[in-house]
């Protein structure tokens, strides 16, 4: 049975992974998600519960990665499988290996031909993995289990946080024990999490001609989370010279790290959505407050700043749901009318407006959206609408299905 230390969503994903590993060998299992959301812990717990020999390695150390590194460890796992009749190979940070997907495809196909009972789990960042081989070299050979950022209900169960604490600190489990010392918490967030992700998951894997510009863009995206901002206006906020095409490319790279996103405008035209002005959105509100100098109490009394944090917390909840395949997330604006979020799941369209304080009875943005999209449903979160704590404690599917 899976350890109770695993967070609720992970328990579901852990059961899914366990069930797949107990099936006859069919697919490479890809456990993917941002840094520090529990990928390695989940796989370690699952494989410990199975009575199957495991060979686990990590490609995170650059000095250990040579051309034959993966082949060598795969051969060791093959020996285990042949001796025991079954085995599991776990490769963490696989996307850091040069030409990893071609090597995995060759070795996997060799084992398939030989009918070798070796199960394979690879771990890494989902978007980066997808770009670097999953849909090309490994097409038809893998299944993904995506782990998003921790939700409010998960962080509350693990650490007993209040809603305000979750909105302010965001919910990175590794940083959770440090919130009593705000300076230490911020240094951990900036040095061990943000800089590590940018330098090791973005700059080392992709050509970036202006790394300083990419870092500035990330900080800007965190500071302006919840705001609609054209790339032209972004350039005016940045010190390093660049162009809108470069910024759009860098934003895609940052989105691939699982920390920030650029939400498109909802429209009936896919082309217009792709070319729309983006709405910046963090996937974890701790990324916003890491760059601030204010405490939770100081932020709480600043109505504008707190309102942006609350909206970003709701947006992060929705964005993480979209990242797991539950739907697609947008914003909507038409002239002077605006809706914070539009969540599309199949044919179901839900418009969501967020209020951190008291809300007026009239919601012109929601009313205008309903007029344009008559089959949609409208939700007010906060104010006199759905309680913030209830919304963040519930899966998005509860609110996105009619």
N, C-alpha and C positions, 0 to 999 in steps of 0.2 A: 504493500500500500504506500502511496506517495506521502512523503513527509508533510506534516501540517505546517512546517516552517515555510513551505512554498506558498506564495500568494495565491488568492482564489483563482484569478485568471490563469496563472501558471499551472494550477492543479488540473484545470481543464486541458490545457495544452500538453501537460505531462502525460495525462492519460491517453491523449491522442497519439503522442510519440510512442508510448509504451505499447499500445495496441498495434501500431504499424510495425514495430520491431519484432513483435511476436508472430506476425504474418510471414508467409514464405517471402523470400527476398524478391522485391519488385522494383523499389525505387531508392535512390539516394535521398536521405532525409536532410533537408536544409533548415536549420534553426537560425532565424535571422532577426535582426532588430538593432536599435541604437546601442551604444556603449552603456554598460552598467545598468541593464534592466533585468539581468539574471539568466542570460542564455547559458553560460557555462555551468552555473549552479543547477539549473533545471536538468541539463544533460547528465551532469554528475549524479544527481539524485535518481534519475530514471535508470541509468546503467548500473548503479549500485543495487537497485531493487531487482534487477533481472539476473537470473542465474546463468549468465553468459560471459565468457572471457572478454575483456575489453583492452584494447590498445589505444590509449589517448595521448595525443601530442598537440602542441601549439606552434603555429608559425609566427608567433608574435616577436620572436627574437631574430633580428636581421642576421646576426652572425651564424645562426644555425641553418639558414636557408641556402642550400646549394641546388644545382640542377637535379641531383639525384635524391634530395632529401625526402620528398614525398614518396618516391619509388621505394626507398629503403624502409620507411615505416609501413608502407602498404605490404611489402614482403613479410615483415614481422607479423602483421595482422593475418596474413594468409597462413603462416605457419600455425598460429593459434587456431584458426578455423579448421585446418586440416587435422590438427591434433585433437581438438575437442568436439569436432563436428558442427561447430557454430562459433562465431565471434563477431565483435563489433569494433570497427575502426572509427575513432572520433578525431577529427582534424579541426582545431579551433583557429580562428583568424585566417581561414583558408584563402581569402581574397588577397592576402599579402604575398602569396607565392606567385612568382612569374609564370605565366602560361598555365595556371593551375587547372583551368577547366579542360584544356586539351589532355593534360596528364590524367586527370580523374576519368575522363571519358575513355581513354585507352585502357586504363587499368580495370575500370568497371566492366567494360565490354569483354576484356579477357576473362574476368571471373564469371561473367554471364555465360560465355561459351563453355568454360570449364565446369559450370554448375557448382562453383565454390560457394558455400553458405556463409559469405562474409557480408554483414550489414555495414553500411557506411553512413556516418553522420558528419556533416560539415557545418561550421558555425561562422557567421560573419554579418556584415551590414547588408540588409536586404537590397537597397537600390544599387549599391556598388557591386554586389554579387550579380544582380540581374544584368548590369551593363557589361560585366566581364565574363560572360560565358554561359549563364544558365539557359538563356533562351536561344543560344547559338550552338555551342559545342555539346551541351547537355540536354538539348530539347528532347522531351519525352522520357527522361531518365530520373526526374527529381520531383519531390513534393516539398512545399514550404510550410513550416510552422513559424508564424511571425509573432514575436514578443514586442509589444509596444511599451511605452512608458507606463509607470505604475499609476493606477487610477486612485481617486480619493478613497474609495472603499478598501482598496488593497493597502494603501499606506496607513489608513486608520486602524485596520486590523493588526498590522505589523508593529506600529509605533504609537498608537493611541493619539494621533494628531487631531486637532480641531479643524474645522473647515477653513478658518482664517489662516492657520499654519500651513495647510496644504496650498491655499491660493498664493501665499507669500513664498514658501520654500520649494514648492513644486513637486517634491516627491522622488528625488533620487535616493535610493536606499542607502548607498554608500556614504552620502552626506548627512543622512538623517541623524546619526548620533552627535553631530557637531553643531546643531542649531542653537544650543545654549551659549555658544561662543560665536557671535556673528562674524567677527573678523576671520576666525579660523574657517568657518563655513564658507565664506566668500573666497578665501585663498584656495581652498580645496576645489570649489566649483571652477574657478578661473584657471588654476594650474593643472590639476589632476584630471579634470573632466573636459572643459572647453578646449584648452590648448592641446591636450593630448588627442582629442578627436580631430581637431583641425590639422595638426601636424602629422599624425600617424594614419588617419583614415582618409584624408583629403589630399594634402600636399605630397605625400609619398606615393600615392596611387595614380595621380592625374597630373598632367602638365599644367602648372599655374604660373603664368609669366609675372603676375603681380601679387605675390602672397600677402603683402601689406594691405593691398586693396581688398583682398578676400576677407582678411581679418576685420577690416573696418566695416565691410558690408555686413558681416555677421553681427557685429555690435550694433550697427544701425538697425538691422532686422529685429534684434531683441528690444531695443529701445522704442521702436515704432510698431511693435506688435499690436495688431488690432486696427491698424490704420491702412488706408488705401493710398499707395504712393507710387507714382510712375518712376520708371528708371531714370528719366531725365531729372526729376526732382531729387532722386537719390544721389545722382552725380553732384548736385549742388551741395549736398551734406558731407561729401567725402573729400579728403585732402588729396589723395592720390589720383592722378589723371587717369581717365579710362573712357570707355564709351558704353552706350546702352547695351550693345551686343555682348560685350565682356561681362557687364553686370548680370545680365540674364543668364549667361553661362555659369558664372560663379554662384548665382542663386540656386541653380540646378544642382551644382556640386554640394552646396551646403544642405539642400533638401535631402541629398543622398546620404548625408551623415545622420539623418534622423533627428535633427535639432530644430530646424526652422523650415517653414514652407511658404510658398507664394501662392495664395488661393486665387483662382481665376474668377472672373465675373460670370454669374449664371446667365445663360442665354440659350435660346432654342437652336442656335447655330454653333457647332463645334469649332468652326474656324474663328468666329468672333470670340469665343471663350479663350482660345489659345492666344489670341492677340490682344487680350484685354489688359488693362492696368492691374497689377497684382495687389492683393491685400496681404500684408505681412502677418505671419502667425508663428509663434513659438510652439513647440510640441511639449514644452515643460516650462512652467512659469518661473522656476528657479533660475532659468537662463536670463530672465529679465532683471530680477532682484540682485543677481550676482554682480551686475554692473552698477548698482545703486549704492548710495552711502546711507540710506535711511533704514531705520529699524522697522519691524512689523508695526509697532504702535504708531510711529511717525507716518508710515505709509497709510495706515488705516484711516487717519484723520484727514489725509489729503484726498478729497473726494474724486478729483480727476484721475490721479494716479491709481487709486484703489479701483476705480471704475474700469480702467484699462486692464488692470490685473484680473479682475473678475471676468471681463469679456474674454481675455486671453485664456483663462482657465477653462471656460466653456468651449472656446475654440480648440484648445489642446485636446479636450475630451473627445470632441467630434473628429479632429484630425487623426488622432490615434485610432479611432474606430475605422475611419476610412483607410488607414494604412493596413489594417488587417483584412481588408476586402469587404467590409460591411456596406460600403456605399461610396459616394463621391461627395466632396465638400466644396462649396462655392460661397461667394457673397453676392449680393444683388444691389444694383443702383440704377435708377432711371431719373435723370435730371436731379431734382432736389429730394427725391425719395430714396430711402436706403433700407436694406435689411442686413443684419449682422452676418447671418449664415443661412445657407440653403443646403440641406442634406438630401441627396437623391439616392434612393435605394430601389433599384428596378424601375418600376413606373411610379413609385411613391415619391412625392416631393414635399419636403417639410421646410417651411420658412421659420427661422428662429431669431427672435429679438432678445437681447440681454439687457437687464437693468440691475444695477448694483444697489440702487435706493428705491424710493417710492416712484412709481410709474403713473403717468396720466392715463385716464381711461381711453383716450384716443391713441392709436398706434398707426399713424398714416403710412409708414413704410410697409407694415404688414397688410394693411388694407389695399394699398396700391398693388402689391405683389399678388394678392388674392384676385384682384380684378383682372390682372394679366394672365394668371395661371389658376383658372377656376377650380381645377381638380386638386390643387395643393391644400395642405393644412398649415395652419399658423400657430406658433407657440410663443408665448411670452415667458421667459425664464427670469426669475427675480421679481422684485416689486410685488405687484398683486397677482403675478402669474405663478408658474411652477416654482416651488421652493428650490433655492440654489443647491442646498445640501442633498435634497431628493434627486435632482437632476444629475448631479455629479456622482451620486451613489448608485445610479442605475445604468445598465447597459444602454447604449444609444439605440439599439434595436427596439427598445420599449417605446421610444418617442418617434421613431422613424417609420413605423408600420401603421397602416390604417386598419 
